[in-house]
Amino acid sequence: MSVTIVTGGQFGDEAKGKVTAYLSLRDEVDMVARAGVGPNAGHTVQYRGKRYPLRLIPCGFVQERAQLLIGAGVLINPEVLLREIEITGVENRIKIDERCGIIERRHIEEDSKGFLKKEIGTTGSGCGPANAERVYRRLKLAKDLEDKRISRLLGDVPLILREGIEKGKEIMVEGSQGFGLSLLYGTYPYVTSKDTTASTFLADVGLGPKFVEEVIVVFKSYVSRVGEGPLKNEIPPERAEEMGIVEYGTVTGRRRRIGLFDFELAERAVLINGATQIAITNVDKLFPDAAGKDDYDRLPREAKRFIEDLEDRLKVPVTLISNGPDVEQMIDLRREKL
């Protein structure tokens, strides 16, 4: 039995989805549980020539033997969920905790105007107002819905996970967004509506910390951010274009702001998440000659120096190096470093 948590170390967009998908395939994971806020975060998987931009379905769906779960801490937009189930074809192997909060149209409308939209720059997905309503004990839960399409998917996620643990199953918890957006530890008030660290992700799916074996914190080789809020080492859009780094948010479609790697942010993310491993992504964008290399020794010298500097400063081994968009474009160093 082992439980692995995958969490973001920056402001989201770190390619956690790809890391989760890769691990689910390579480690033949039995269960993948989605934690985090809700459909305000997009995870993208590029697999077998097809691109899947997801907001609720766990990215480990590519492992066809894995059971998929959505924890009680995750807010559900039924329309988004049902659409993604149809796209991925996972209806027969997904369960949603009956205590998941439900986002309604009025939450989206409130999130798309006023302070939240203009000052904070939220995604307009309704998550903030819905989480506030849950605090006030007025939020509708999944078990309260009369929609049979949803009710037949409901289950007790903590119980399902505990039964999996007792049977020795390999379990992965997929967090959303990133450390810098944590309501507790991020760049407040320019943050999301709850904590986004490994400890809260465990609570989201109903697991205790004693079951965790690995915490993998994912960093981009640079930093990107959608919306308002501070971004240390931010570079002008024209310089980002010269570097070939032009990106857009999966959920909002807004252009991402780009900054050079922030070691102070990374150090705090490692500390508070309790990282045991680091995955570094988009190495091919910062170092184009690294694209598609299948061996660490074949990476350009500058890329290896960057990775070695990360390990030296963060005191955690870099075990996964993503150097291309496809799930399988990953250098896996876990056997060498763990």
C-alpha positions in Angstrom: 0.0 0.0 0.0 1.1 3.5 -0.7 -0.5 6.9 -1.0 1.2 9.6 -3.2 0.1 13.2 -3.2 0.7 15.4 -6.3 0.5 19.1 -5.5 1.5 22.4 -7.2 4.4 24.6 -5.9 3.6 27.8 -7.7 0.4 29.5 -8.9 -1.1 26.5 -10.7 -0.4 25.7 -14.3 2.6 23.6 -13.3 1.5 20.6 -15.4 0.3 18.6 -12.4 -2.1 16.9 -14.8 0.6 15.5 -16.9 2.6 14.3 -13.8 -0.5 12.6 -12.4 -1.3 11.0 -15.8 2.3 9.8 -16.2 2.5 8.3 -12.7 -0.9 6.6 -13.0 0.4 4.8 -16.1 4.0 4.1 -15.0 3.1 2.9 -11.5 -0.2 1.2 -12.5 -2.1 3.1 -9.9 -5.4 1.5 -8.7 -7.2 4.7 -7.5 -6.9 8.4 -8.3 -8.7 10.8 -6.0 -9.2 14.4 -7.0 -8.8 17.0 -4.3 -8.7 20.9 -4.4 -11.2 23.7 -4.9 -13.3 22.7 -7.9 -13.8 23.6 -11.6 -11.8 26.8 -11.3 -8.6 24.9 -12.0 -7.8 23.3 -15.3 -5.6 20.2 -15.7 -4.5 19.3 -19.2 -3.5 15.8 -20.4 -2.1 15.2 -23.9 -2.2 11.4 -24.5 -2.1 9.3 -27.7 -2.4 12.3 -29.9 -5.5 13.8 -28.1 -5.6 16.7 -25.7 -7.9 16.6 -22.7 -8.5 19.9 -20.8 -10.1 18.8 -17.6 -11.5 20.7 -14.6 -13.0 17.9 -12.4 -12.2 14.4 -13.7 -8.8 13.1 -12.3 -6.1 13.2 -14.9 -5.2 9.6 -13.9 -8.2 8.5 -16.0 -5.6 7.5 -18.7 -4.9 4.5 -16.5 -7.9 2.4 -17.6 -7.8 0.1 -14.7 -7.9 2.9 -12.1 -11.0 3.8 -10.1 -11.6 7.5 -10.1 -12.8 9.5 -7.1 -13.8 13.1 -6.3 -13.4 14.0 -2.7 -15.9 15.9 -0.5 -13.7 19.0 -0.4 -14.2 19.5 -4.1 -17.0 21.7 -5.5 -18.9 20.2 -8.4 -20.5 22.0 -11.3 -22.8 19.2 -12.6 -22.7 20.5 -16.2 -18.9 20.4 -16.3 -18.7 17.0 -14.6 -21.1 15.3 -17.0 -19.5 16.8 -20.0 -16.0 15.6 -18.9 -17.4 12.1 -18.1 -18.7 11.9 -21.7 -15.4 13.1 -23.1 -13.3 10.6 -21.1 -15.8 7.7 -21.1 -15.3 7.0 -17.4 -18.9 6.7 -16.2 -18.5 3.1 -15.0 -15.4 3.8 -12.8 -16.0 7.1 -11.2 -17.5 7.9 -7.8 -18.3 11.4 -6.3 -18.5 11.9 -2.6 -22.1 12.6 -1.6 -20.8 15.5 0.5 -19.4 17.5 -2.5 -20.8 21.0 -2.6 -22.8 22.0 -5.7 -22.1 25.1 -7.7 -25.3 26.7 -9.0 -25.8 29.4 -11.6 -26.2 32.2 -9.0 -22.7 31.3 -7.7 -21.2 31.8 -11.1 -23.0 35.1 -11.6 -21.7 36.4 -8.3 -18.2 35.3 -9.1 -18.3 37.1 -12.4 -18.7 40.6 -11.2 -17.7 43.1 -8.5 -14.7 42.7 -6.2 -13.9 39.0 -6.9 -13.7 39.6 -10.7 -12.3 43.1 -10.9 -9.9 43.2 -8.0 -8.9 39.6 -7.5 -9.3 38.3 -11.0 -11.1 35.1 -10.3 -12.0 32.6 -13.0 -15.7 33.3 -12.6 -16.5 29.6 -12.0 -18.5 30.2 -8.9 -16.1 28.5 -6.4 -15.6 31.4 -4.1 -19.2 32.2 -3.5 -20.1 28.5 -3.2 -17.3 27.9 -0.6 -18.6 31.0 1.3 -22.1 29.6 1.3 -20.8 26.3 2.6 -19.3 28.1 5.6 -22.7 29.7 6.2 -24.2 26.1 6.1 -26.5 27.0 3.2 -24.8 25.2 0.3 -26.6 22.3 -1.5 -24.6 19.1 -1.5 -24.4 16.3 -4.1 -26.7 14.0 -2.1 -29.4 16.7 -2.2 -29.6 16.7 -6.0 -32.5 15.1 -7.7 -30.6 14.6 -11.0 -30.3 10.8 -11.5 -27.3 11.3 -13.7 -25.4 12.5 -10.6 -27.1 10.4 -7.9 -26.0 7.2 -9.5 -22.3 8.3 -9.3 -22.4 9.1 -5.6 -20.4 7.2 -3.0 -18.5 7.4 0.3 -15.0 8.3 -0.9 -13.2 8.0 2.5 -14.7 4.5 2.9 -13.7 3.5 -0.7 -10.2 4.7 -0.1 -9.8 3.0 3.2 -11.0 -0.3 1.7 -8.4 0.2 -1.0 -5.7 0.7 1.6 -6.7 -2.4 3.4 -6.4 -4.3 0.1 -2.9 -2.9 -0.6 -3.9 -0.7 -3.5 -1.7 2.0 -5.0 -3.5 5.4 -4.4 -2.8 8.8 -5.8 -4.3 12.1 -4.6 -4.3 14.8 -7.3 -4.4 18.3 -5.9 -5.4 21.4 -7.9 -4.0 24.9 -8.3 -0.8 25.8 -6.5 0.9 26.7 -3.2 1.0 30.5 -4.1 -2.9 30.5 -4.3 -3.5 29.0 -0.9 -6.0 31.0 1.2 -3.7 30.4 4.2 -0.2 30.6 2.8 -0.5 32.3 -0.6 -0.3 35.9 -1.8 -3.4 37.0 0.1 -5.9 38.4 -0.9 -5.0 37.3 -4.4 -5.7 33.7 -3.6 -8.3 31.0 -4.1 -11.1 30.2 -1.7 -9.4 27.5 0.4 -6.0 26.1 1.3 -4.2 24.3 -1.6 -1.5 22.3 0.2 -1.0 18.6 0.7 -2.5 18.5 4.2 -5.8 20.0 3.0 -5.9 17.7 -0.1 -5.8 14.7 2.3 -8.8 16.2 4.2 -10.6 16.8 0.9 -10.6 13.1 0.1 -10.9 11.8 3.7 -7.5 10.3 4.3 -5.3 10.6 7.3 -1.6 11.5 7.1 -0.3 8.1 8.4 -1.1 6.6 5.0 1.1 9.0 2.9 4.3 7.7 1.5 5.3 10.4 -1.0 4.5 14.1 -1.5 5.5 15.2 -5.0 5.6 19.0 -5.4 5.4 20.1 -9.1 7.2 23.2 -10.3 7.6 24.7 -13.8 11.1 25.7 -14.8 9.7 29.2 -14.7 6.6 30.7 -13.1 3.3 31.6 -14.6 0.2 33.2 -13.2 -3.3 34.0 -14.4 -5.1 37.0 -13.0 -4.0 39.6 -10.4 -1.5 39.4 -7.6 2.2 39.7 -7.1 4.6 37.7 -9.3 8.2 38.0 -8.4 10.7 38.1 -11.2 7.9 38.9 -13.7 9.2 39.5 -17.2 7.5 41.7 -19.9 5.2 39.9 -22.4 7.6 40.7 -25.3 10.5 39.1 -23.6 8.4 36.0 -22.9 7.6 35.9 -26.6 11.2 36.1 -27.5 11.8 33.1 -25.2 9.0 31.2 -26.9 6.8 31.1 -23.7 3.3 32.2 -24.5 0.6 30.4 -22.6 -3.1 30.7 -21.9 -5.2 29.5 -18.9 -7.1 26.3 -19.4 -10.2 27.6 -17.7 -10.2 31.3 -18.5 -8.3 31.5 -21.8 -6.5 34.5 -20.4 -2.8 34.9 -21.2 -0.6 33.8 -18.4 1.9 36.3 -16.9 5.5 34.8 -16.9 8.3 35.1 -14.4 11.7 33.6 -13.8 11.9 30.8 -11.2 11.2 32.0 -7.7 13.3 30.1 -5.2 11.8 31.7 -2.2 8.3 30.6 -3.2 9.7 27.1 -3.9 11.4 26.8 -0.6 8.1 27.7 1.2 6.2 25.2 -0.9 8.6 22.4 -0.1 8.5 23.3 3.6 4.7 23.5 4.1 3.8 20.6 1.8 6.4 18.3 3.3 7.8 17.5 -0.1 9.7 14.2 -0.6 10.1 14.5 -4.3 10.1 17.3 -6.9 8.8 17.2 -10.4 10.1 19.9 -12.8 8.1 20.6 -15.9 8.4 22.6 -19.2 12.2 22.2 -19.2 12.0 22.1 -22.9 10.6 25.7 -23.0 13.3 27.2 -20.9 16.0 25.0 -22.6 14.8 24.1 -26.1 17.6 21.7 -26.7 16.2 19.5 -23.9 13.0 18.8 -25.8 12.2 15.1 -26.2 15.4 13.8 -24.6 14.8 10.4 -22.9 17.9 10.4 -20.7 19.1 12.8 -18.1 22.7 12.6 -19.4 21.5 13.8 -22.8 20.1 17.0 -21.4 22.0 20.2 -22.3 24.5 21.3 -19.7 22.5 24.4 -18.8 19.4 22.3 -18.0 21.3 19.9 -15.8 22.9 22.9 -14.0 19.5 24.3 -13.3 18.2 21.0 -11.9 21.2 20.5 -9.8 20.8 24.0 -8.4 17.2 23.2 -7.5 18.2 20.2 -5.6 21.0 22.0 -3.8 18.8 24.9 -2.7 15.6 22.9 -1.9 17.2 19.9 -0.4 14.7 17.5 -2.1 15.5 15.2 -5.0 14.3 16.1 -8.5 12.9 12.8 -9.6 10.7 13.6 -12.6 11.7 15.9 -15.5 9.1 16.8 -18.1 10.5 18.0 -21.4 7.5 17.9 -23.8 3.7 18.1 -23.9 2.9 14.4 -24.2 2.4 12.2 -21.1 5.2 9.9 -22.0 7.8 12.7 -22.5 9.2 12.3 -19.0 12.7 11.5 -17.6 12.1 9.4 -14.5 14.9 9.4 -12.0 13.1 7.8 -9.1 15.1 4.5 -9.1 18.3 6.4 -9.0 17.5 8.9 -6.3 15.1 7.2 -3.9 
